[in-house]
Amino acid sequence: MDGRRGYYYVRIYNYFSTTLKSILADKPELYNDFLSKVKQMGWSKASTIASDQPISSDNAEEVIARLTLVDEKGKMPSYRELEKLCKTEKGKMSQDTQEEIEEKNDVQKYVSANFSLTLAQDNDVRSALDHARKVAKPGAKKSTLLSWICRDYLSTNMGATGGDVGIEDIMARYESLSEFDIIVFDRATGEIKYGKDNIEHMPGD
């Protein structure tokens, strides 16, 4: 198994075993029924649900019914249909609801970082955050934007000085922030260094 698929498996496990289980704590039958259907979908569809997290305590029954709706041929939604459904439902959520869902994810550990800035440094930080916010998906937190900025710095400078930067981790972070699927080719060898699975889901395939 390559590192990227392993990353997706971990994300799937964390979401369904922790976040969603907490959201549906008062609806155990709905949770168990949905989980059994997700297992039939395959890991790529499960990863889309785990990434977008479109289910809240308020919309759970309606959204789960749509995500697992079977057509006249007995098939559940395709990957693209599921992806569209997830993004549509996530877009309907208020910012407060989205933050409540994030807080239910026990695997996210938060720490406080306190330091003082000069006025010039504060201006630099605010300018960088404002620029990153224009590129990121709507509602991205300041902590997410700052982490993205720092990873961009590390990928540029550590690579130049011989440091080791994991491309899977960096690209996965960019995908999470921007909601783009990324494919990386090695210019010298033509080898796909990241995103082989994204090719399977390209439009027209």
DAMO-V758016 format. One record per residue. N is the residue number from 1. RES is the residue in three letters. SS is DSSP state (a for helix, b for strand, c for the rest). PSI is psi in degrees with one decimal (* if undefined). NEAR is the number of other ideal C-beta (glycine too) atoms within 8 Angstrom. Layout:
BEGIN
N_RES_SS_PSI_NEAR + N_RES_SS_PSI_NEAR
END
This chain:
BEGIN
1_MET_c_132.0_4 + 2_ASP_c_163.9_7 + 3_GLY_a_-35.8_7 + 4_ARG_a_-43.7_13 + 5_ARG_a_-36.9_10 + 6_GLY_a_-39.1_9 + 7_TYR_a_-42.9_11 + 8_TYR_a_-40.3_12 + 9_TYR_a_-40.8_10 + 10_VAL_a_-42.8_8 + 11_ARG_a_-41.8_11 + 12_ILE_a_-48.1_12 + 13_TYR_a_-46.7_8 + 14_ASN_a_-41.5_12 + 15_TYR_a_-51.4_13 + 16_PHE_a_-29.8_13 + 17_SER_a_-17.5_7 + 18_THR_a_-67.2_12 + 19_THR_a_-56.2_13 + 20_LEU_a_-36.4_12 + 21_LYS_a_-35.8_10 + 22_SER_a_-41.2_9 + 23_ILE_a_-38.9_12 + 24_LEU_c_28.5_14 + 25_ALA_c_-32.9_7 + 26_ASP_c_6.0_5 + 27_LYS_c_61.5_9 + 28_PRO_a_-35.5_8 + 29_GLU_a_-41.3_6 + 30_LEU_a_-42.2_11 + 31_TYR_a_-49.4_11 + 32_ASN_a_-38.6_8 + 33_ASP_a_-42.9_8 + 34_PHE_a_-40.9_13 + 35_LEU_a_-40.4_9 + 36_SER_a_-34.0_8 + 37_LYS_a_-35.0_10 + 38_VAL_a_-36.5_11 + 39_LYS_a_-24.9_6 + 40_GLN_a_-17.6_7 + 41_MET_a_-35.7_9 + 42_GLY_c_160.9_6 + 43_TRP_a_-32.3_9 + 44_SER_a_-40.3_11 + 45_LYS_a_-41.1_11 + 46_ALA_a_-36.2_12 + 47_SER_a_-36.8_11 + 48_THR_a_-44.3_12 + 49_ILE_a_-43.6_15 + 50_ALA_a_-30.8_13 + 51_SER_a_-48.1_9 + 52_ASP_a_-27.8_11 + 53_GLN_c_65.6_10 + 54_PRO_c_1.0_14 + 55_ILE_c_129.1_12 + 56_SER_c_171.8_10 + 57_SER_c_-26.1_6 + 58_ASP_c_-34.4_5 + 59_ASN_c_5.2_11 + 60_ALA_a_-53.0_13 + 61_GLU_a_-43.5_8 + 62_GLU_a_-47.3_7 + 63_VAL_a_-43.0_12 + 64_ILE_a_-38.7_11 + 65_ALA_a_-38.6_8 + 66_ARG_a_-37.9_9 + 67_LEU_a_-25.3_14 + 68_THR_c_13.8_9 + 69_LEU_c_129.5_8 + 70_VAL_c_131.9_6 + 71_ASP_c_-174.5_7 + 72_GLU_c_-18.1_3 + 73_LYS_c_3.2_4 + 74_GLY_c_17.0_5 + 75_LYS_c_141.5_6 + 76_MET_c_170.6_11 + 77_PRO_c_145.5_7 + 78_SER_c_172.9_6 + 79_TYR_a_-47.4_9 + 80_ARG_a_-40.2_8 + 81_GLU_a_-42.0_8 + 82_LEU_a_-42.8_15 + 83_GLU_a_-44.4_10 + 84_LYS_a_-42.4_8 + 85_LEU_a_-45.1_13 + 86_CYS_a_-47.0_14 + 87_LYS_a_-36.2_11 + 88_THR_a_-46.8_9 + 89_GLU_a_-37.3_14 + 90_LYS_a_-35.5_11 + 91_GLY_a_-22.7_6 + 92_LYS_a_-17.3_6 + 93_MET_c_145.9_12 + 94_SER_c_161.4_5 + 95_GLN_a_-36.5_7 + 96_ASP_a_-42.3_6 + 97_THR_a_-42.3_10 + 98_GLN_a_-41.5_11 + 99_GLU_a_-35.4_8 + 100_GLU_a_-39.1_9 + 101_ILE_a_-42.9_13 + 102_GLU_a_-37.0_8 + 103_GLU_a_-22.7_6 + 104_LYS_c_-11.3_10 + 105_ASN_c_98.9_11 + 106_ASP_c_-18.5_7 + 107_VAL_c_-10.5_6 + 108_GLN_c_111.3_6 + 109_LYS_c_127.8_4 + 110_TYR_c_141.2_5 + 111_VAL_c_155.9_4 + 112_SER_c_140.3_4 + 113_ALA_c_114.5_4 + 114_ASN_c_122.7_3 + 115_PHE_c_156.9_4 + 116_SER_c_149.0_2 + 117_LEU_c_148.0_7 + 118_THR_c_167.8_5 + 119_LEU_a_-38.6_6 + 120_ALA_a_-42.6_6 + 121_GLN_a_-39.6_8 + 122_ASP_a_-38.4_9 + 123_ASN_a_-40.3_8 + 124_ASP_a_-45.7_8 + 125_VAL_a_-46.2_9 + 126_ARG_a_-39.3_8 + 127_SER_a_-42.1_8 + 128_ALA_a_-42.2_9 + 129_LEU_a_-41.1_12 + 130_ASP_a_-40.4_8 + 131_HIS_a_-43.5_8 + 132_ALA_a_-35.0_12 + 133_ARG_a_-31.3_9 + 134_LYS_a_-26.7_6 + 135_VAL_a_-31.6_7 + 136_ALA_c_166.9_12 + 137_LYS_c_151.8_7 + 138_PRO_c_138.8_4 + 139_GLY_c_3.8_6 + 140_ALA_c_135.3_10 + 141_LYS_c_158.2_6 + 142_LYS_a_-38.3_6 + 143_SER_a_-37.4_7 + 144_THR_a_-43.8_10 + 145_LEU_a_-43.5_14 + 146_LEU_a_-40.1_9 + 147_SER_a_-40.2_9 + 148_TRP_a_-45.3_13 + 149_ILE_a_-44.2_11 + 150_CYS_a_-39.1_8 + 151_ARG_a_-34.2_10 + 152_ASP_a_-41.3_8 + 153_TYR_a_-46.7_8 + 154_LEU_a_-41.5_10 + 155_SER_a_-29.8_10 + 156_THR_a_-49.7_8 + 157_ASN_a_-36.4_9 + 158_MET_a_-35.6_11 + 159_GLY_a_-37.3_8 + 160_ALA_a_-25.3_6 + 161_THR_c_11.7_6 + 162_GLY_c_9.4_4 + 163_GLY_c_161.5_8 + 164_ASP_c_118.5_4 + 165_VAL_c_125.1_10 + 166_GLY_c_115.2_7 + 167_ILE_a_-32.4_9 + 168_GLU_a_-43.2_11 + 169_ASP_a_-44.6_9 + 170_ILE_a_-49.2_11 + 171_MET_a_-37.1_13 + 172_ALA_a_-37.5_10 + 173_ARG_a_-41.9_11 + 174_TYR_a_-40.5_11 + 175_GLU_a_-43.6_11 + 176_SER_a_-38.5_8 + 177_LEU_a_-42.8_13 + 178_SER_a_-16.6_9 + 179_GLU_c_24.8_7 + 180_PHE_c_149.1_6 + 181_ASP_c_129.1_7 + 182_ILE_c_137.9_10 + 183_ILE_c_128.6_10 + 184_VAL_b_124.1_10 + 185_PHE_b_142.2_8 + 186_ASP_c_116.7_9 + 187_ARG_c_-32.8_4 + 188_ALA_c_-41.4_4 + 189_THR_c_-17.0_4 + 190_GLY_c_3.9_6 + 191_GLU_c_142.3_6 + 192_ILE_b_113.1_10 + 193_LYS_b_-21.4_7 + 194_TYR_b_139.7_11 + 195_GLY_c_21.9_12 + 196_LYS_a_-39.5_10 + 197_ASP_a_-25.6_9 + 198_ASN_a_-29.1_10 + 199_ILE_a_-34.3_10 + 200_GLU_a_-26.2_8 + 201_HIS_c_12.4_10 + 202_MET_c_144.3_7 + 203_PRO_c_136.2_4 + 204_GLY_c_-15.5_3 + 205_ASP_c_*_6
END
